[in-house]
Amino acid sequence: MSLKEQITEDMKAAMRAKDSVKLGTIRLLTAAIKQKEVDERIELNDAQVLAIIEKMIKQRKDSISQFEAGGRQDLVDAEKAEVVVLSAYMPAAMPEAEIQAEVAAAIAATGAAGPQDMGKVMGVLKPKLAGRADMTTVSGMVKAALSKA
Protein backbone atom coordinates (compact mmCIF):
# COMPACT_ATOMS: atom_id res chain seq x y z
CA MET A 1 0.00 0.00 0.00
CA SER A 2 1.43 3.37 -0.98
CA LEU A 3 1.73 6.20 1.51
CA LYS A 4 -1.08 8.15 -0.17
CA GLU A 5 -3.40 5.13 0.12
CA GLN A 6 -2.44 4.74 3.79
CA ILE A 7 -3.25 8.41 4.44
CA THR A 8 -6.65 8.00 2.76
CA GLU A 9 -7.44 4.92 4.86
CA ASP A 10 -6.39 6.75 8.03
CA MET A 11 -8.68 9.64 7.08
CA LYS A 12 -11.61 7.25 6.75
CA ALA A 13 -10.76 5.69 10.12
CA ALA A 14 -10.54 9.13 11.74
CA MET A 15 -13.98 9.99 10.30
CA ARG A 16 -15.47 6.82 11.74
CA ALA A 17 -13.79 7.42 15.11
CA LYS A 18 -14.85 11.09 15.08
CA ASP A 19 -11.24 12.07 15.85
CA SER A 20 -11.41 15.72 14.81
CA VAL A 21 -7.72 16.54 15.40
CA LYS A 22 -6.45 13.62 13.32
CA LEU A 23 -9.09 14.18 10.65
CA GLY A 24 -8.29 17.88 10.31
CA THR A 25 -4.56 17.23 10.10
CA ILE A 26 -4.96 14.48 7.49
CA ARG A 27 -7.26 16.70 5.45
CA LEU A 28 -4.61 19.43 5.45
CA LEU A 29 -2.06 16.85 4.35
CA THR A 30 -4.22 15.50 1.52
CA ALA A 31 -4.93 19.06 0.38
CA ALA A 32 -1.19 19.80 0.25
CA ILE A 33 -0.57 16.58 -1.71
CA LYS A 34 -3.36 17.32 -4.20
CA GLN A 35 -2.18 20.91 -4.60
CA LYS A 36 1.33 19.73 -5.47
CA GLU A 37 -0.05 17.17 -7.93
CA VAL A 38 -2.25 19.76 -9.64
CA ASP A 39 0.49 22.40 -9.75
CA GLU A 40 3.06 20.07 -11.28
CA ARG A 41 0.63 17.81 -13.20
CA ILE A 42 2.22 14.65 -11.79
CA GLU A 43 1.34 11.73 -9.55
CA LEU A 44 3.42 11.98 -6.37
CA ASN A 45 5.43 8.99 -5.20
CA ASP A 46 6.12 8.10 -1.56
CA ALA A 47 9.36 10.09 -1.42
CA GLN A 48 7.61 13.23 -2.64
CA VAL A 49 4.77 12.72 -0.15
CA LEU A 50 7.34 12.32 2.63
CA ALA A 51 8.92 15.61 1.58
CA ILE A 52 5.53 17.33 1.94
CA ILE A 53 4.99 15.75 5.37
CA GLU A 54 8.48 16.80 6.44
CA LYS A 55 7.79 20.37 5.31
CA MET A 56 4.49 20.43 7.20
CA ILE A 57 6.18 19.16 10.39
CA LYS A 58 8.84 21.87 10.06
CA GLN A 59 6.11 24.51 9.65
CA ARG A 60 4.34 23.22 12.77
CA LYS A 61 7.57 23.32 14.79
CA ASP A 62 8.21 26.90 13.67
CA SER A 63 4.66 27.81 14.68
CA ILE A 64 5.10 26.16 18.06
CA SER A 65 8.14 28.30 18.84
CA GLN A 66 6.28 31.46 17.75
CA PHE A 67 3.21 30.59 19.81
CA GLU A 68 5.34 29.80 22.86
CA ALA A 69 7.02 33.19 22.52
CA GLY A 70 3.56 34.77 22.34
CA GLY A 71 2.28 32.86 25.36
CA ARG A 72 -0.48 31.03 23.45
CA GLN A 73 -0.42 27.59 25.08
CA ASP A 74 -3.74 26.61 23.46
CA LEU A 75 -2.25 27.04 19.98
CA VAL A 76 0.99 25.31 21.04
CA ASP A 77 -1.01 22.25 22.13
CA ALA A 78 -2.96 22.20 18.85
CA GLU A 79 0.22 22.38 16.76
CA LYS A 80 1.90 19.67 18.84
CA ALA A 81 -1.10 17.39 18.28
CA GLU A 82 -0.74 17.95 14.51
CA VAL A 83 2.99 17.16 14.68
CA VAL A 84 2.18 13.84 16.39
CA VAL A 85 -0.30 12.89 13.63
CA LEU A 86 2.11 13.89 10.84
CA SER A 87 5.11 12.18 12.48
CA ALA A 88 3.28 8.86 12.37
CA TYR A 89 3.81 8.82 8.58
CA MET A 90 7.55 9.43 8.78
CA PRO A 91 9.93 6.46 8.71
CA ALA A 92 11.87 5.66 11.86
CA ALA A 93 14.53 8.23 12.59
CA MET A 94 18.15 7.28 12.00
CA PRO A 95 20.42 6.98 15.04
CA GLU A 96 22.91 9.82 15.41
CA ALA A 97 25.89 7.49 14.87
CA GLU A 98 24.52 6.46 11.45
CA ILE A 99 23.98 10.09 10.48
CA GLN A 100 27.57 10.89 11.49
CA ALA A 101 28.80 7.98 9.35
CA GLU A 102 26.78 9.22 6.34
CA VAL A 103 28.15 12.75 6.84
CA ALA A 104 31.73 11.43 6.95
CA ALA A 105 31.15 9.32 3.84
CA ALA A 106 29.62 12.25 1.94
CA ILE A 107 32.52 14.53 2.89
CA ALA A 108 34.99 11.90 1.68
CA ALA A 109 33.02 11.30 -1.54
CA THR A 110 32.82 14.98 -2.46
CA GLY A 111 36.36 15.80 -1.35
CA ALA A 112 35.04 18.70 0.72
CA ALA A 113 37.82 20.69 2.35
CA GLY A 114 36.04 23.40 4.28
CA PRO A 115 32.82 25.26 5.03
CA GLN A 116 32.64 26.58 1.45
CA ASP A 117 31.93 22.99 0.28
CA MET A 118 28.88 22.57 2.51
CA GLY A 119 26.46 22.84 -0.43
CA LYS A 120 28.14 19.93 -2.23
CA VAL A 121 27.97 17.71 0.85
CA MET A 122 24.34 18.60 1.62
CA GLY A 123 23.46 17.92 -2.03
CA VAL A 124 24.71 14.36 -1.60
CA LEU A 125 23.13 13.83 1.82
CA LYS A 126 19.67 15.29 1.24
CA PRO A 127 18.39 12.53 -1.10
CA LYS A 128 19.85 9.82 1.15
CA LEU A 129 18.58 11.12 4.47
CA ALA A 130 15.36 12.94 3.54
CA GLY A 131 12.58 11.77 5.81
CA ARG A 132 14.92 9.69 7.96
CA ALA A 133 16.83 12.50 9.66
CA ASP A 134 16.16 16.11 10.59
CA MET A 135 18.02 18.05 7.93
CA THR A 136 18.70 20.93 10.34
CA THR A 137 20.60 18.51 12.58
CA VAL A 138 22.42 17.04 9.58
CA SER A 139 23.37 20.54 8.44
CA GLY A 140 24.81 21.30 11.88
CA MET A 141 26.82 18.06 11.79
CA VAL A 142 28.18 18.86 8.32
CA LYS A 143 29.10 22.39 9.37
CA ALA A 144 30.90 21.09 12.47
CA ALA A 145 32.76 18.43 10.48
CA LEU A 146 33.81 20.87 7.75
CA SER A 147 34.99 23.54 10.20
CA LYS A 148 37.39 20.94 11.69
CA ALA A 149 38.74 20.08 8.24
C-alpha positions in Angstrom: 0.0 0.0 0.0 1.4 3.4 -1.0 1.7 6.2 1.5 -1.1 8.2 -0.2 -3.4 5.1 0.1 -2.4 4.7 3.8 -3.2 8.4 4.4 -6.6 8.0 2.8 -7.4 4.9 4.9 -6.4 6.8 8.0 -8.7 9.6 7.1 -11.6 7.2 6.7 -10.8 5.7 10.1 -10.5 9.1 11.7 -14.0 10.0 10.3 -15.5 6.8 11.7 -13.8 7.4 15.1 -14.8 11.1 15.1 -11.2 12.1 15.9 -11.4 15.7 14.8 -7.7 16.5 15.4 -6.5 13.6 13.3 -9.1 14.2 10.6 -8.3 17.9 10.3 -4.6 17.2 10.1 -5.0 14.5 7.5 -7.3 16.7 5.4 -4.6 19.4 5.5 -2.1 16.9 4.4 -4.2 15.5 1.5 -4.9 19.1 0.4 -1.2 19.8 0.2 -0.6 16.6 -1.7 -3.4 17.3 -4.2 -2.2 20.9 -4.6 1.3 19.7 -5.5 -0.1 17.2 -7.9 -2.3 19.8 -9.6 0.5 22.4 -9.7 3.1 20.1 -11.3 0.6 17.8 -13.2 2.2 14.7 -11.8 1.3 11.7 -9.5 3.4 12.0 -6.4 5.4 9.0 -5.2 6.1 8.1 -1.6 9.4 10.1 -1.4 7.6 13.2 -2.6 4.8 12.7 -0.2 7.3 12.3 2.6 8.9 15.6 1.6 5.5 17.3 1.9 5.0 15.8 5.4 8.5 16.8 6.4 7.8 20.4 5.3 4.5 20.4 7.2 6.2 19.2 10.4 8.8 21.9 10.1 6.1 24.5 9.6 4.3 23.2 12.8 7.6 23.3 14.8 8.2 26.9 13.7 4.7 27.8 14.7 5.1 26.2 18.1 8.1 28.3 18.8 6.3 31.5 17.8 3.2 30.6 19.8 5.3 29.8 22.9 7.0 33.2 22.5 3.6 34.8 22.3 2.3 32.9 25.4 -0.5 31.0 23.4 -0.4 27.6 25.1 -3.7 26.6 23.5 -2.3 27.0 20.0 1.0 25.3 21.0 -1.0 22.2 22.1 -3.0 22.2 18.9 0.2 22.4 16.8 1.9 19.7 18.8 -1.1 17.4 18.3 -0.7 17.9 14.5 3.0 17.2 14.7 2.2 13.8 16.4 -0.3 12.9 13.6 2.1 13.9 10.8 5.1 12.2 12.5 3.3 8.9 12.4 3.8 8.8 8.6 7.5 9.4 8.8 9.9 6.5 8.7 11.9 5.7 11.9 14.5 8.2 12.6 18.1 7.3 12.0 20.4 7.0 15.0 22.9 9.8 15.4 25.9 7.5 14.9 24.5 6.5 11.4 24.0 10.1 10.5 27.6 10.9 11.5 28.8 8.0 9.3 26.8 9.2 6.3 28.1 12.7 6.8 31.7 11.4 7.0 31.2 9.3 3.8 29.6 12.3 1.9 32.5 14.5 2.9 35.0 11.9 1.7 33.0 11.3 -1.5 32.8 15.0 -2.5 36.4 15.8 -1.4 35.0 18.7 0.7 37.8 20.7 2.3 36.0 23.4 4.3 32.8 25.3 5.0 32.6 26.6 1.5 31.9 23.0 0.3 28.9 22.6 2.5 26.5 22.8 -0.4 28.1 19.9 -2.2 28.0 17.7 0.9 24.3 18.6 1.6 23.5 17.9 -2.0 24.7 14.4 -1.6 23.1 13.8 1.8 19.7 15.3 1.2 18.4 12.5 -1.1 19.8 9.8 1.2 18.6 11.1 4.5 15.4 12.9 3.5 12.6 11.8 5.8 14.9 9.7 8.0 16.8 12.5 9.7 16.2 16.1 10.6 18.0 18.1 7.9 18.7 20.9 10.3 20.6 18.5 12.6 22.4 17.0 9.6 23.4 20.5 8.4 24.8 21.3 11.9 26.8 18.1 11.8 28.2 18.9 8.3 29.1 22.4 9.4 30.9 21.1 12.5 32.8 18.4 10.5 33.8 20.9 7.7 35.0 23.5 10.2 37.4 20.9 11.7 38.7 20.1 8.2 
